[in-house]
């Protein structure tokens, strides 16, 4: 049987990562055309900060697209900002056999600390190709394919378009599935371009 976890055999996750990479190149070359559809594109990499059975080897290149159909960018006041989040969707690709590929989506909320510094929180879900039950292999055991996913980021805006953020993200089944719930915990850097 083909090893689904091998880098060459990543199936739909490789396709999604390639599609995100291609779309980011097209978006970058046509930023004016993307305005109004995409709010921001972020790309970067994370690494596992779990320990024991939660540890994943390697790095996880990722790309995330943000959309602003609710007008979060023009929201004023705390209540409006809470009621008008941005929508995000992205993918993360494992570079080792004990790593887990993810496709994720959810809602994001930003708050400006200063004109340049911001914080961001996000929540949603992720679909992954990791091990569900303990089969004796390395890497986290996750219990079910669909997990809750949350993240927090602290960022700096270089100008009206470019930003850099440090992120911490976690995904788990919140003990709602039969089986283990090792979870995924990662941290990394993301470079963003706001349209």
N, C-alpha and C positions, 0 to 999 in steps of 0.2 A: 504494500500500500504506500502511496506517495506520502511523504512527511509534510503535512499541511503547514507545519511550523518552520520549515526551512525557508531561507531567504528567497530562494529562487521560486518556491512554490506558494507564494503568499496570495495567489488568486485575486479576489475582488479588492483586497486591501492595497495591493500593488497598483491595480488599476485606478483606484480612487486617489492614491498618492500621486500617481503620474498625472491624472486629470487635474488635481489641485495645482501641481507644479506648472503644467501647461497653461492653465487659466490664469495663474498669477503672472506668468510672462506676458500673456496677451493683455491682461488688465494693466500691467505696468507700461506697456507700449501704447495703450489707448486710454489713459487715465481720464481724459475728458469724456469719452463715451461711457465709462464706468460710473461717472458721477450720477447720483440719483438711484443707481441700482445697488452698488456696494458702498458701504460707509468706510470700511477699513480692511486691509489685508495684513495679517501678521504671519511671519514665518520664523522659525528658530529651532531649538532643540531642548529637550529635557533629559534628565537622567533619574534613575530610581533612587529614592532616599529611604526606601523601606529597609527592614532588616530581617534576618532569619529567612523564613519561607516567603516573605513578601519581596525579597530582593530580586530585581531583574538586572541582567547584565546589559552592557552597551548603552548607547544613546538612542534617543527617539526624535528624529527629525519630524517636525510638524508644521502644518499650515492651517490657519483659521481665517475664515471670511466673516465679517460683521456686516449686518444689514440694519438699517434704521427706519423701518416703515412706520413706527409710532412717533417719530420726531423727538427722540431722546436728546439730540443735539440742540434743540431749541427749547427744551423743558426748563422751567424756572421754578424754584422752590422745591423743597424736599418731597412733598407729596407727588408733585408732577413728575419728578425724576424717578420715583419708585414706580409709578403707574405707567411710565413710558420707557421700558428697557430696550436695549438693542438685542437683536437675535444673532446668535453665532452658530457656525457649523464648520467642522474641520476634521482632520485626520492626523493620526500619529503613527509612524511606521517604526517597528522594532528592527534593530540591527544585529540582534543575537537570537539564538534559538530559545533562550529562556525569557525573552521579551514578549510583550503582548501588543498587537496592533489594535488600534481603536478608530472608530468613526463616531463622532460626537456632535451634539447640538444642544442648544439651550438659550437661556436669557442672561444678559450681562448688564450690570449697573456701574456707572462711572461717577466718581466724585473728585472735583478739583481741590487739591490741597493748596496749591499756589497756581500762578499762571502756567508754570512748566510742569510741576509735579502733580500726579494723580494717583488715585487708588481705584481698584476695580474688583468687583465680586461677580461671580457667575455660577449658575446652577442649571443642571439639565440631565441628560442621559448619554450613555455611550453603549455601543455594540462592539464586542471584542472577539478575538479568536484564541484567547487564552484557555488554559486547562480549567475544566469545571470541577473535577474531582481529583483527589490525590491518587495519581497513577505511578508515583515513585519518581517522576521526572523533576528537574529543577524548575523554579519559578513559582509564582503565586497560584493558588487554587481559588477560583472565583465563584463557584456555585451555580451561576446562571449567565446566559449570554448578554442580557440587558442589565446594566448597572446604573446607579445614580452617579453623577459626576459633579463635583464642585471645584472651583478654583478661586484663588485670590492673587492679585497682581499689584505691584507698585511700579509706577513708570515715570519716565521723564520725556517731555516733548522737546525736541531740538528746534522745531519750527512748526508751521501750520500743517505739515504733512508727515514728517518722520518722528517716530518715538521708539523708545527702548523700554521694555518692562521685564522685571524679574517676577516669575510666577511660581506658585505652588499649587498643585492639583491633586485631587484624591477621587478615586472611584471605588465603589463597593456596592454590595447588594442590600445593605442595611439589615441583614439577617432575615430578609423576606423570602429567600429561596432555601430549599433543602440543600444541604451540603455546606462546604467550607465558605468562608468569607474573608480570605486573606487581604483582599483589596489591593489597589495600585496607588502608590504615592510617589509623585515625581516633582522635581523642581528644575527650573531652567531659565533661559533668556529668550525673549521674542522681540524681533525687530518689526515695527509696524509702519505701514504707509496709509494715511488717511486721505481719502479722495476729496 
